[in-house]
């Protein structure tokens, strides 16, 4: 049973967090930056899904944050791994809807 006094996550209001700069000690031999599935369709202003996620991408400064992470990794000598999304031939011709 769902407690109706508690707002489900999809109706919860956004919480504005104050950004904090932190210095994190890392061991270069055991630290890497992993970026999973950065798709132009979501991140580019001309991407096909920009209408669905564009406002969130802009509000959260997603592209700028990815760029800052990449620059910091390069500056520190940290390994970077990017795991792109890949459609296999059996994935219905690569359509996002699967139809």
PyMOL commands that set and color helices and strands:
alter all, ss='L'
color gray80, all
select helices_A, chain A and resi 40-43+50-59+62-76+92-94
alter helices_A, ss='H'
color red, helices_A
select strands_A, chain A and resi 32-36+79-83
alter strands_A, ss='S'
color yellow, strands_A
deselect
rebuild
show_as cartoon
